[in-house]
Amino acid sequence: MRYKIFGRRTGLRVSELALGAGNFGTRWGHGAERAAAKKVFDSYVEAGGNFIDTADTYQFGESEELVGDFIASDRDYFVLATKSTLGTTPTDGISRTGNSRKNMIHSVEGSLKRLKTDRIDLYWAHFADGVTPMEIAIAWLLHKAAKSTTSLIPILGSRTREQLDATLGALEVKLSSEQVARLDAVSAIPLGTPREQIAGSASAMAGGKPELLEVPVIPAA
């Protein structure tokens, strides 16, 4: 496992693959029991991983509880990410869901207790489409990350050791320039306004001579 700097200016070192803990626990009626979840966690750490992603809603709080137990012996080694918005139960209702300051404070306090820690390193949201082959997709993201001005960190949401081993196989997948171009083309979406409006105005903004204007490698905005 290699390591990347998270974002442009944080200096935070994270493994090139993050471990998603949505399948840690069984309160959704499916998922991994503690022993199976611990095997996935241990295998990920043995591979060099240090970036753990969970959420208060994952397994209605059980995921955070298990992650808290698993990282307790070496908390400082791990970069810990969790999320809010959906609440921890289907009946949380209007006052304990959403992205308001009130709910965020409530969610953070609950997550800190379940994670048995005094700090959360990253707070965010993440969803997967569930239909794209996990290893073209991860390898493609890793390829794009190598040329990106910021870090792209794929999150692995494995339920079993076998699934983790399969997705870790992405580290061995090497894509040709032609394959990357084809993947870029089929995944491209219209960027819409204001991106396309700004792009259409580029020539005018450059006085009609955009080809003669030298611009920074990293855009200003």
mmCIF file of the C-alpha atoms, coordinates in Angstrom:
data_MODEL
# 
_entry.id   MODEL 
# 
loop_
_atom_site.group_PDB 
_atom_site.id 
_atom_site.type_symbol 
_atom_site.label_atom_id 
_atom_site.label_alt_id 
_atom_site.label_comp_id 
_atom_site.label_asym_id 
_atom_site.label_entity_id 
_atom_site.label_seq_id 
_atom_site.pdbx_PDB_ins_code 
_atom_site.Cartn_x 
_atom_site.Cartn_y 
_atom_site.Cartn_z 
_atom_site.occupancy 
_atom_site.B_iso_or_equiv 
_atom_site.pdbx_formal_charge 
_atom_site.auth_seq_id 
_atom_site.auth_comp_id 
_atom_site.auth_asym_id 
_atom_site.auth_atom_id 
_atom_site.pdbx_PDB_model_num 
ATOM 1   C CA . MET A 1 1   ? 0.000   0.000   0.000   1.00 0.00 ? 1   MET A CA 1 
ATOM 2   C CA . ARG A 1 2   ? 1.270   3.448   -0.912  1.00 0.00 ? 2   ARG A CA 1 
ATOM 3   C CA . TYR A 1 3   ? 0.297   6.724   0.772   1.00 0.00 ? 3   TYR A CA 1 
ATOM 4   C CA . LYS A 1 4   ? -1.050  10.017  -0.521  1.00 0.00 ? 4   LYS A CA 1 
ATOM 5   C CA . ILE A 1 5   ? -1.499  13.521  0.829   1.00 0.00 ? 5   ILE A CA 1 
ATOM 6   C CA . PHE A 1 6   ? -5.203  14.172  1.420   1.00 0.00 ? 6   PHE A CA 1 
ATOM 7   C CA . GLY A 1 7   ? -6.261  17.301  -0.463  1.00 0.00 ? 7   GLY A CA 1 
ATOM 8   C CA . ARG A 1 8   ? -3.885  19.995  -1.664  1.00 0.00 ? 8   ARG A CA 1 
ATOM 9   C CA . ARG A 1 9   ? -2.731  21.623  1.539   1.00 0.00 ? 9   ARG A CA 1 
ATOM 10  C CA . THR A 1 10  ? -3.568  19.432  4.542   1.00 0.00 ? 10  THR A CA 1 
ATOM 11  C CA . GLY A 1 11  ? -0.314  17.493  4.794   1.00 0.00 ? 11  GLY A CA 1 
ATOM 12  C CA . LEU A 1 12  ? -2.449  14.566  6.033   1.00 0.00 ? 12  LEU A CA 1 
ATOM 13  C CA . ARG A 1 13  ? -0.974  11.205  4.968   1.00 0.00 ? 13  ARG A CA 1 
ATOM 14  C CA . VAL A 1 14  ? -3.515  8.530   4.104   1.00 0.00 ? 14  VAL A CA 1 
ATOM 15  C CA . SER A 1 15  ? -3.277  5.114   2.454   1.00 0.00 ? 15  SER A CA 1 
ATOM 16  C CA . GLU A 1 16  ? -4.202  4.982   -1.227  1.00 0.00 ? 16  GLU A CA 1 
ATOM 17  C CA . LEU A 1 17  ? -7.244  2.830   -0.395  1.00 0.00 ? 17  LEU A CA 1 
ATOM 18  C CA . ALA A 1 18  ? -9.699  3.653   2.392   1.00 0.00 ? 18  ALA A CA 1 
ATOM 19  C CA . LEU A 1 19  ? -11.685 0.981   4.250   1.00 0.00 ? 19  LEU A CA 1 
ATOM 20  C CA . GLY A 1 20  ? -15.449 1.600   4.262   1.00 0.00 ? 20  GLY A CA 1 
ATOM 21  C CA . ALA A 1 21  ? -17.095 0.111   7.364   1.00 0.00 ? 21  ALA A CA 1 
ATOM 22  C CA . GLY A 1 22  ? -20.728 0.121   6.233   1.00 0.00 ? 22  GLY A CA 1 
ATOM 23  C CA . ASN A 1 23  ? -20.846 -3.670  6.518   1.00 0.00 ? 23  ASN A CA 1 
ATOM 24  C CA . PHE A 1 24  ? -19.400 -3.765  10.041  1.00 0.00 ? 24  PHE A CA 1 
ATOM 25  C CA . GLY A 1 25  ? -22.328 -5.010  12.127  1.00 0.00 ? 25  GLY A CA 1 
ATOM 26  C CA . THR A 1 26  ? -25.706 -6.652  11.461  1.00 0.00 ? 26  THR A CA 1 
ATOM 27  C CA . ARG A 1 27  ? -28.377 -4.231  12.703  1.00 0.00 ? 27  ARG A CA 1 
ATOM 28  C CA . TRP A 1 28  ? -29.559 -3.642  9.128   1.00 0.00 ? 28  TRP A CA 1 
ATOM 29  C CA . GLY A 1 29  ? -30.423 -7.321  8.984   1.00 0.00 ? 29  GLY A CA 1 
ATOM 30  C CA . HIS A 1 30  ? -27.288 -8.067  6.975   1.00 0.00 ? 30  HIS A CA 1 
ATOM 31  C CA . GLY A 1 31  ? -23.591 -7.390  7.296   1.00 0.00 ? 31  GLY A CA 1 
ATOM 32  C CA . ALA A 1 32  ? -20.590 -8.832  9.104   1.00 0.00 ? 32  ALA A CA 1 
ATOM 33  C CA . GLU A 1 33  ? -20.594 -10.110 12.667  1.00 0.00 ? 33  GLU A CA 1 
ATOM 34  C CA . ARG A 1 34  ? -17.826 -8.780  14.939  1.00 0.00 ? 34  ARG A CA 1 
ATOM 35  C CA . ALA A 1 35  ? -15.402 -11.642 14.201  1.00 0.00 ? 35  ALA A CA 1 
ATOM 36  C CA . ALA A 1 36  ? -15.773 -11.327 10.428  1.00 0.00 ? 36  ALA A CA 1 
ATOM 37  C CA . ALA A 1 37  ? -15.499 -7.539  10.582  1.00 0.00 ? 37  ALA A CA 1 
ATOM 38  C CA . LYS A 1 38  ? -12.329 -7.831  12.653  1.00 0.00 ? 38  LYS A CA 1 
ATOM 39  C CA . LYS A 1 39  ? -10.770 -10.132 10.033  1.00 0.00 ? 39  LYS A CA 1 
ATOM 40  C CA . VAL A 1 40  ? -11.491 -7.564  7.310   1.00 0.00 ? 40  VAL A CA 1 
ATOM 41  C CA . PHE A 1 41  ? -10.086 -4.774  9.477   1.00 0.00 ? 41  PHE A CA 1 
ATOM 42  C CA . ASP A 1 42  ? -6.936  -6.715  10.372  1.00 0.00 ? 42  ASP A CA 1 
ATOM 43  C CA . SER A 1 43  ? -6.303  -7.698  6.746   1.00 0.00 ? 43  SER A CA 1 
ATOM 44  C CA . TYR A 1 44  ? -6.638  -4.083  5.640   1.00 0.00 ? 44  TYR A CA 1 
ATOM 45  C CA . VAL A 1 45  ? -4.201  -2.905  8.319   1.00 0.00 ? 45  VAL A CA 1 
ATOM 46  C CA . GLU A 1 46  ? -1.764  -5.705  7.423   1.00 0.00 ? 46  GLU A CA 1 
ATOM 47  C CA . ALA A 1 47  ? -1.863  -4.442  3.823   1.00 0.00 ? 47  ALA A CA 1 
ATOM 48  C CA . GLY A 1 48  ? -0.748  -1.027  5.108   1.00 0.00 ? 48  GLY A CA 1 
ATOM 49  C CA . GLY A 1 49  ? -4.138  0.733   5.326   1.00 0.00 ? 49  GLY A CA 1 
ATOM 50  C CA . ASN A 1 50  ? -4.728  3.529   7.824   1.00 0.00 ? 50  ASN A CA 1 
ATOM 51  C CA . PHE A 1 51  ? -7.830  5.339   6.463   1.00 0.00 ? 51  PHE A CA 1 
ATOM 52  C CA . ILE A 1 52  ? -11.145 4.176   7.979   1.00 0.00 ? 52  ILE A CA 1 
ATOM 53  C CA . ASP A 1 53  ? -14.532 5.472   6.784   1.00 0.00 ? 53  ASP A CA 1 
ATOM 54  C CA . THR A 1 54  ? -17.789 4.903   8.690   1.00 0.00 ? 54  THR A CA 1 
ATOM 55  C CA . ALA A 1 55  ? -21.033 6.782   9.460   1.00 0.00 ? 55  ALA A CA 1 
ATOM 56  C CA . ASP A 1 56  ? -23.528 7.149   12.281  1.00 0.00 ? 56  ASP A CA 1 
ATOM 57  C CA . THR A 1 57  ? -26.220 5.516   10.142  1.00 0.00 ? 57  THR A CA 1 
ATOM 58  C CA . TYR A 1 58  ? -24.126 2.462   9.188   1.00 0.00 ? 58  TYR A CA 1 
ATOM 59  C CA . GLN A 1 59  ? -25.745 -0.534  10.846  1.00 0.00 ? 59  GLN A CA 1 
ATOM 60  C CA . PHE A 1 60  ? -27.650 1.984   13.019  1.00 0.00 ? 60  PHE A CA 1 
ATOM 61  C CA . GLY A 1 61  ? -24.540 2.895   15.004  1.00 0.00 ? 61  GLY A CA 1 
ATOM 62  C CA . GLU A 1 62  ? -23.023 -0.592  15.317  1.00 0.00 ? 62  GLU A CA 1 
ATOM 63  C CA . SER A 1 63  ? -20.383 0.126   12.671  1.00 0.00 ? 63  SER A CA 1 
ATOM 64  C CA . GLU A 1 64  ? -19.020 3.045   14.681  1.00 0.00 ? 64  GLU A CA 1 
ATOM 65  C CA . GLU A 1 65  ? -19.079 0.930   17.850  1.00 0.00 ? 65  GLU A CA 1 
ATOM 66  C CA . LEU A 1 66  ? -17.019 -1.831  16.218  1.00 0.00 ? 66  LEU A CA 1 
ATOM 67  C CA . VAL A 1 67  ? -14.601 0.593   14.547  1.00 0.00 ? 67  VAL A CA 1 
ATOM 68  C CA . GLY A 1 68  ? -14.094 2.295   17.912  1.00 0.00 ? 68  GLY A CA 1 
ATOM 69  C CA . ASP A 1 69  ? -13.133 -1.026  19.470  1.00 0.00 ? 69  ASP A CA 1 
ATOM 70  C CA . PHE A 1 70  ? -10.849 -2.008  16.585  1.00 0.00 ? 70  PHE A CA 1 
ATOM 71  C CA . ILE A 1 71  ? -8.819  1.222   16.521  1.00 0.00 ? 71  ILE A CA 1 
ATOM 72  C CA . ALA A 1 72  ? -8.641  1.731   20.290  1.00 0.00 ? 72  ALA A CA 1 
ATOM 73  C CA . SER A 1 73  ? -5.231  0.096   20.750  1.00 0.00 ? 73  SER A CA 1 
ATOM 74  C CA . ASP A 1 74  ? -3.532  2.480   18.298  1.00 0.00 ? 74  ASP A CA 1 
ATOM 75  C CA . ARG A 1 75  ? -5.870  5.420   17.713  1.00 0.00 ? 75  ARG A CA 1 
ATOM 76  C CA . ASP A 1 76  ? -3.143  7.788   16.521  1.00 0.00 ? 76  ASP A CA 1 
ATOM 77  C CA . TYR A 1 77  ? -2.185  5.497   13.628  1.00 0.00 ? 77  TYR A CA 1 
ATOM 78  C CA . PHE A 1 78  ? -5.576  5.791   11.969  1.00 0.00 ? 78  PHE A CA 1 
ATOM 79  C CA . VAL A 1 79  ? -7.204  8.572   9.990   1.00 0.00 ? 79  VAL A CA 1 
ATOM 80  C CA . LEU A 1 80  ? -10.857 8.260   11.018  1.00 0.00 ? 80  LEU A CA 1 
ATOM 81  C CA . ALA A 1 81  ? -13.745 9.551   8.918   1.00 0.00 ? 81  ALA A CA 1 
ATOM 82  C CA . THR A 1 82  ? -17.453 9.416   9.727   1.00 0.00 ? 82  THR A CA 1 
ATOM 83  C CA . LYS A 1 83  ? -20.652 11.119  8.567   1.00 0.00 ? 83  LYS A CA 1 
ATOM 84  C CA . SER A 1 84  ? -24.023 12.433  9.615   1.00 0.00 ? 84  SER A CA 1 
ATOM 85  C CA . THR A 1 85  ? -27.353 13.382  7.941   1.00 0.00 ? 85  THR A CA 1 
ATOM 86  C CA . LEU A 1 86  ? -29.474 10.203  8.072   1.00 0.00 ? 86  LEU A CA 1 
ATOM 87  C CA . GLY A 1 87  ? -29.415 9.589   11.826  1.00 0.00 ? 87  GLY A CA 1 
ATOM 88  C CA . THR A 1 88  ? -28.829 6.324   13.640  1.00 0.00 ? 88  THR A CA 1 
ATOM 89  C CA . THR A 1 89  ? -32.337 4.831   13.465  1.00 0.00 ? 89  THR A CA 1 
ATOM 90  C CA . PRO A 1 90  ? -35.224 4.914   10.950  1.00 0.00 ? 90  PRO A CA 1 
ATOM 91  C CA . THR A 1 91  ? -37.312 6.796   13.543  1.00 0.00 ? 91  THR A CA 1 
ATOM 92  C CA . ASP A 1 92  ? -34.874 9.635   14.289  1.00 0.00 ? 92  ASP A CA 1 
ATOM 93  C CA . GLY A 1 93  ? -37.331 12.058  12.718  1.00 0.00 ? 93  GLY A CA 1 
ATOM 94  C CA . ILE A 1 94  ? -37.070 15.663  11.647  1.00 0.00 ? 94  ILE A CA 1 
ATOM 95  C CA . SER A 1 95  ? -34.991 16.933  14.575  1.00 0.00 ? 95  SER A CA 1 
ATOM 96  C CA . ARG A 1 96  ? -32.220 14.339  14.361  1.00 0.00 ? 96  ARG A CA 1 
ATOM 97  C CA . THR A 1 97  ? -31.653 14.158  10.605  1.00 0.00 ? 97  THR A CA 1 
ATOM 98  C CA . GLY A 1 98  ? -30.442 16.589  7.970   1.00 0.00 ? 98  GLY A CA 1 
ATOM 99  C CA . ASN A 1 99  ? -27.397 18.840  7.796   1.00 0.00 ? 99  ASN A CA 1 
ATOM 100 C CA . SER A 1 100 ? -28.325 21.606  10.190  1.00 0.00 ? 100 SER A CA 1 
ATOM 101 C CA . ARG A 1 101 ? -25.858 22.803  12.815  1.00 0.00 ? 101 ARG A CA 1 
ATOM 102 C CA . LYS A 1 102 ? -28.147 21.344  15.472  1.00 0.00 ? 102 LYS A CA 1 
ATOM 103 C CA . ASN A 1 103 ? -28.143 17.881  13.969  1.00 0.00 ? 103 ASN A CA 1 
ATOM 104 C CA . MET A 1 104 ? -24.439 17.967  13.198  1.00 0.00 ? 104 MET A CA 1 
ATOM 105 C CA . ILE A 1 105 ? -23.596 18.721  16.826  1.00 0.00 ? 105 ILE A CA 1 
ATOM 106 C CA . HIS A 1 106 ? -25.976 15.974  17.987  1.00 0.00 ? 106 HIS A CA 1 
ATOM 107 C CA . SER A 1 107 ? -24.500 13.514  15.493  1.00 0.00 ? 107 SER A CA 1 
ATOM 108 C CA . VAL A 1 108 ? -20.870 14.323  16.295  1.00 0.00 ? 108 VAL A CA 1 
ATOM 109 C CA . GLU A 1 109 ? -21.461 13.882  20.013  1.00 0.00 ? 109 GLU A CA 1 
ATOM 110 C CA . GLY A 1 110 ? -23.125 10.517  19.414  1.00 0.00 ? 110 GLY A CA 1 
ATOM 111 C CA . SER A 1 111 ? -20.381 9.382   17.034  1.00 0.00 ? 111 SER A CA 1 
ATOM 112 C CA . LEU A 1 112 ? -17.627 10.313  19.483  1.00 0.00 ? 112 LEU A CA 1 
ATOM 113 C CA . LYS A 1 113 ? -19.252 8.148   22.155  1.00 0.00 ? 113 LYS A CA 1 
ATOM 114 C CA . ARG A 1 114 ? -19.727 5.168   19.864  1.00 0.00 ? 114 ARG A CA 1 
ATOM 115 C CA . LEU A 1 115 ? -16.217 5.498   18.427  1.00 0.00 ? 115 LEU A CA 1 
ATOM 116 C CA . LYS A 1 116 ? -14.776 5.845   21.945  1.00 0.00 ? 116 LYS A CA 1 
ATOM 117 C CA . THR A 1 117 ? -12.515 8.679   20.864  1.00 0.00 ? 117 THR A CA 1 
ATOM 118 C CA . ASP A 1 118 ? -12.179 12.391  21.528  1.00 0.00 ? 118 ASP A CA 1 
ATOM 119 C CA . ARG A 1 119 ? -11.758 13.412  17.892  1.00 0.00 ? 119 ARG A CA 1 
ATOM 120 C CA . ILE A 1 120 ? -12.897 12.735  14.329  1.00 0.00 ? 120 ILE A CA 1 
ATOM 121 C CA . ASP A 1 121 ? -10.299 13.399  11.644  1.00 0.00 ? 121 ASP A CA 1 
ATOM 122 C CA . LEU A 1 122 ? -12.664 13.857  8.673   1.00 0.00 ? 122 LEU A CA 1 
ATOM 123 C CA . TYR A 1 123 ? -16.418 14.448  8.445   1.00 0.00 ? 123 TYR A CA 1 
ATOM 124 C CA . TRP A 1 124 ? -18.076 13.698  5.080   1.00 0.00 ? 124 TRP A CA 1 
ATOM 125 C CA . ALA A 1 125 ? -20.547 11.692  2.977   1.00 0.00 ? 125 ALA A CA 1 
ATOM 126 C CA . HIS A 1 126 ? -20.048 8.795   0.581   1.00 0.00 ? 126 HIS A CA 1 
ATOM 127 C CA . PHE A 1 127 ? -22.269 6.620   -1.635  1.00 0.00 ? 127 PHE A CA 1 
ATOM 128 C CA . ALA A 1 128 ? -21.522 3.904   -4.190  1.00 0.00 ? 128 ALA A CA 1 
ATOM 129 C CA . ASP A 1 129 ? -23.718 3.036   -7.201  1.00 0.00 ? 129 ASP A CA 1 
ATOM 130 C CA . GLY A 1 130 ? -23.478 -0.712  -6.565  1.00 0.00 ? 130 GLY A CA 1 
ATOM 131 C CA . VAL A 1 131 ? -23.349 -1.689  -10.269 1.00 0.00 ? 131 VAL A CA 1 
ATOM 132 C CA . THR A 1 132 ? -19.862 -0.780  -11.505 1.00 0.00 ? 132 THR A CA 1 
ATOM 133 C CA . PRO A 1 133 ? -17.225 -3.569  -11.266 1.00 0.00 ? 133 PRO A CA 1 
ATOM 134 C CA . MET A 1 134 ? -15.291 -2.493  -8.186  1.00 0.00 ? 134 MET A CA 1 
ATOM 135 C CA . GLU A 1 135 ? -11.719 -3.405  -9.094  1.00 0.00 ? 135 GLU A CA 1 
ATOM 136 C CA . ILE A 1 136 ? -12.122 -1.151  -13.216 1.00 0.00 ? 136 ILE A CA 1 
ATOM 137 C CA . ALA A 1 137 ? -13.584 1.481   -11.152 1.00 0.00 ? 137 ALA A CA 1 
ATOM 138 C CA . ILE A 1 138 ? -10.935 1.572   -8.337  1.00 0.00 ? 138 ILE A CA 1 
ATOM 139 C CA . ALA A 1 139 ? -8.039  1.130   -10.761 1.00 0.00 ? 139 ALA A CA 1 
ATOM 140 C CA . TRP A 1 140 ? -9.457  3.932   -12.920 1.00 0.00 ? 140 TRP A CA 1 
ATOM 141 C CA . LEU A 1 141 ? -9.708  6.265   -9.911  1.00 0.00 ? 141 LEU A CA 1 
ATOM 142 C CA . LEU A 1 142 ? -6.158  5.435   -8.853  1.00 0.00 ? 142 LEU A CA 1 
ATOM 143 C CA . HIS A 1 143 ? -4.960  6.229   -12.398 1.00 0.00 ? 143 HIS A CA 1 
ATOM 144 C CA . LYS A 1 144 ? -6.816  9.550   -12.389 1.00 0.00 ? 144 LYS A CA 1 
ATOM 145 C CA . ALA A 1 145 ? -5.494  10.339  -8.900  1.00 0.00 ? 145 ALA A CA 1 
ATOM 146 C CA . ALA A 1 146 ? -1.922  10.091  -10.181 1.00 0.00 ? 146 ALA A CA 1 
ATOM 147 C CA . LYS A 1 147 ? -2.617  13.015  -12.534 1.00 0.00 ? 147 LYS A CA 1 
ATOM 148 C CA . SER A 1 148 ? -4.987  14.982  -10.312 1.00 0.00 ? 148 SER A CA 1 
ATOM 149 C CA . THR A 1 149 ? -4.188  18.258  -8.555  1.00 0.00 ? 149 THR A CA 1 
ATOM 150 C CA . THR A 1 150 ? -5.834  16.800  -5.448  1.00 0.00 ? 150 THR A CA 1 
ATOM 151 C CA . SER A 1 151 ? -5.999  13.308  -3.971  1.00 0.00 ? 151 SER A CA 1 
ATOM 152 C CA . LEU A 1 152 ? -8.656  10.779  -5.008  1.00 0.00 ? 152 LEU A CA 1 
ATOM 153 C CA . ILE A 1 153 ? -9.071  8.049   -2.380  1.00 0.00 ? 153 ILE A CA 1 
ATOM 154 C CA . PRO A 1 154 ? -11.331 5.079   -3.274  1.00 0.00 ? 154 PRO A CA 1 
ATOM 155 C CA . ILE A 1 155 ? -13.240 3.638   -0.287  1.00 0.00 ? 155 ILE A CA 1 
ATOM 156 C CA . LEU A 1 156 ? -13.559 -0.158  0.003   1.00 0.00 ? 156 LEU A CA 1 
ATOM 157 C CA . GLY A 1 157 ? -16.868 -1.296  1.562   1.00 0.00 ? 157 GLY A CA 1 
ATOM 158 C CA . SER A 1 158 ? -16.034 -4.988  1.999   1.00 0.00 ? 158 SER A CA 1 
ATOM 159 C CA . ARG A 1 159 ? -18.275 -7.331  4.018   1.00 0.00 ? 159 ARG A CA 1 
ATOM 160 C CA . THR A 1 160 ? -15.989 -10.371 3.882   1.00 0.00 ? 160 THR A CA 1 
ATOM 161 C CA . ARG A 1 161 ? -12.275 -11.113 3.667   1.00 0.00 ? 161 ARG A CA 1 
ATOM 162 C CA . GLU A 1 162 ? -12.829 -12.517 0.168   1.00 0.00 ? 162 GLU A CA 1 
ATOM 163 C CA . GLN A 1 163 ? -14.409 -9.262  -1.034  1.00 0.00 ? 163 GLN A CA 1 
ATOM 164 C CA . LEU A 1 164 ? -11.539 -7.252  0.428   1.00 0.00 ? 164 LEU A CA 1 
ATOM 165 C CA . ASP A 1 165 ? -8.964  -9.491  -1.268  1.00 0.00 ? 165 ASP A CA 1 
ATOM 166 C CA . ALA A 1 166 ? -10.803 -9.082  -4.580  1.00 0.00 ? 166 ALA A CA 1 
ATOM 167 C CA . THR A 1 167 ? -10.895 -5.286  -4.409  1.00 0.00 ? 167 THR A CA 1 
ATOM 168 C CA . LEU A 1 168 ? -7.298  -5.064  -3.207  1.00 0.00 ? 168 LEU A CA 1 
ATOM 169 C CA . GLY A 1 169 ? -6.552  -6.657  -6.566  1.00 0.00 ? 169 GLY A CA 1 
ATOM 170 C CA . ALA A 1 170 ? -7.092  -3.180  -7.999  1.00 0.00 ? 170 ALA A CA 1 
ATOM 171 C CA . LEU A 1 171 ? -3.550  -2.387  -6.866  1.00 0.00 ? 171 LEU A CA 1 
ATOM 172 C CA . GLU A 1 172 ? -2.274  -4.831  -9.491  1.00 0.00 ? 172 GLU A CA 1 
ATOM 173 C CA . VAL A 1 173 ? -4.488  -3.623  -12.365 1.00 0.00 ? 173 VAL A CA 1 
ATOM 174 C CA . LYS A 1 174 ? -2.629  -1.477  -14.899 1.00 0.00 ? 174 LYS A CA 1 
ATOM 175 C CA . LEU A 1 175 ? -4.745  0.400   -17.424 1.00 0.00 ? 175 LEU A CA 1 
ATOM 176 C CA . SER A 1 176 ? -3.506  1.507   -20.833 1.00 0.00 ? 176 SER A CA 1 
ATOM 177 C CA . SER A 1 177 ? -3.960  5.080   -22.009 1.00 0.00 ? 177 SER A CA 1 
ATOM 178 C CA . GLU A 1 178 ? -6.591  3.829   -24.471 1.00 0.00 ? 178 GLU A CA 1 
ATOM 179 C CA . GLN A 1 179 ? -8.552  2.069   -21.733 1.00 0.00 ? 179 GLN A CA 1 
ATOM 180 C CA . VAL A 1 180 ? -8.468  5.162   -19.518 1.00 0.00 ? 180 VAL A CA 1 
ATOM 181 C CA . ALA A 1 181 ? -9.635  7.332   -22.422 1.00 0.00 ? 181 ALA A CA 1 
ATOM 182 C CA . ARG A 1 182 ? -12.577 4.970   -23.082 1.00 0.00 ? 182 ARG A CA 1 
ATOM 183 C CA . LEU A 1 183 ? -13.531 4.971   -19.376 1.00 0.00 ? 183 LEU A CA 1 
ATOM 184 C CA . ASP A 1 184 ? -13.277 8.769   -19.250 1.00 0.00 ? 184 ASP A CA 1 
ATOM 185 C CA . ALA A 1 185 ? -15.507 9.043   -22.314 1.00 0.00 ? 185 ALA A CA 1 
ATOM 186 C CA . VAL A 1 186 ? -18.298 6.755   -21.096 1.00 0.00 ? 186 VAL A CA 1 
ATOM 187 C CA . SER A 1 187 ? -18.303 8.292   -17.614 1.00 0.00 ? 187 SER A CA 1 
ATOM 188 C CA . ALA A 1 188 ? -18.260 11.921  -18.768 1.00 0.00 ? 188 ALA A CA 1 
ATOM 189 C CA . ILE A 1 189 ? -21.304 14.036  -17.874 1.00 0.00 ? 189 ILE A CA 1 
ATOM 190 C CA . PRO A 1 190 ? -22.331 17.559  -18.966 1.00 0.00 ? 190 PRO A CA 1 
ATOM 191 C CA . LEU A 1 191 ? -20.925 19.985  -16.409 1.00 0.00 ? 191 LEU A CA 1 
ATOM 192 C CA . GLY A 1 192 ? -23.683 22.523  -16.989 1.00 0.00 ? 192 GLY A CA 1 
ATOM 193 C CA . THR A 1 193 ? -23.813 26.088  -15.738 1.00 0.00 ? 193 THR A CA 1 
ATOM 194 C CA . PRO A 1 194 ? -21.644 27.805  -14.652 1.00 0.00 ? 194 PRO A CA 1 
ATOM 195 C CA . ARG A 1 195 ? -18.812 25.547  -15.910 1.00 0.00 ? 195 ARG A CA 1 
ATOM 196 C CA . GLU A 1 196 ? -19.900 25.447  -19.560 1.00 0.00 ? 196 GLU A CA 1 
ATOM 197 C CA . GLN A 1 197 ? -20.868 29.124  -19.524 1.00 0.00 ? 197 GLN A CA 1 
ATOM 198 C CA . ILE A 1 198 ? -17.420 30.043  -18.203 1.00 0.00 ? 198 ILE A CA 1 
ATOM 199 C CA . ALA A 1 199 ? -15.688 27.784  -20.753 1.00 0.00 ? 199 ALA A CA 1 
ATOM 200 C CA . GLY A 1 200 ? -17.693 29.382  -23.551 1.00 0.00 ? 200 GLY A CA 1 
ATOM 201 C CA . SER A 1 201 ? -16.525 32.801  -22.413 1.00 0.00 ? 201 SER A CA 1 
ATOM 202 C CA . ALA A 1 202 ? -12.842 31.853  -22.192 1.00 0.00 ? 202 ALA A CA 1 
ATOM 203 C CA . SER A 1 203 ? -11.906 33.282  -25.576 1.00 0.00 ? 203 SER A CA 1 
ATOM 204 C CA . ALA A 1 204 ? -13.600 36.600  -24.881 1.00 0.00 ? 204 ALA A CA 1 
ATOM 205 C CA . MET A 1 205 ? -12.002 36.838  -21.434 1.00 0.00 ? 205 MET A CA 1 
ATOM 206 C CA . ALA A 1 206 ? -8.585  36.312  -23.055 1.00 0.00 ? 206 ALA A CA 1 
ATOM 207 C CA . GLY A 1 207 ? -9.141  39.119  -25.542 1.00 0.00 ? 207 GLY A CA 1 
ATOM 208 C CA . GLY A 1 208 ? -9.737  36.685  -28.371 1.00 0.00 ? 208 GLY A CA 1 
ATOM 209 C CA . LYS A 1 209 ? -6.260  35.132  -27.973 1.00 0.00 ? 209 LYS A CA 1 
ATOM 210 C CA . PRO A 1 210 ? -6.627  32.281  -25.444 1.00 0.00 ? 210 PRO A CA 1 
ATOM 211 C CA . GLU A 1 211 ? -3.886  30.266  -27.204 1.00 0.00 ? 211 GLU A CA 1 
ATOM 212 C CA . LEU A 1 212 ? -1.353  32.992  -26.338 1.00 0.00 ? 212 LEU A CA 1 
ATOM 213 C CA . LEU A 1 213 ? -2.285  33.253  -22.661 1.00 0.00 ? 213 LEU A CA 1 
ATOM 214 C CA . GLU A 1 214 ? -0.181  31.295  -20.161 1.00 0.00 ? 214 GLU A CA 1 
ATOM 215 C CA . VAL A 1 215 ? -2.268  30.101  -17.231 1.00 0.00 ? 215 VAL A CA 1 
ATOM 216 C CA . PRO A 1 216 ? -1.227  28.567  -13.861 1.00 0.00 ? 216 PRO A CA 1 
ATOM 217 C CA . VAL A 1 217 ? -0.871  24.780  -13.664 1.00 0.00 ? 217 VAL A CA 1 
ATOM 218 C CA . ILE A 1 218 ? -3.286  24.786  -10.731 1.00 0.00 ? 218 ILE A CA 1 
ATOM 219 C CA . PRO A 1 219 ? -6.339  26.928  -11.577 1.00 0.00 ? 219 PRO A CA 1 
ATOM 220 C CA . ALA A 1 220 ? -7.147  29.819  -9.296  1.00 0.00 ? 220 ALA A CA 1 
ATOM 221 C CA . ALA A 1 221 ? -10.794 28.701  -9.049  1.00 0.00 ? 221 ALA A CA 1 
# 
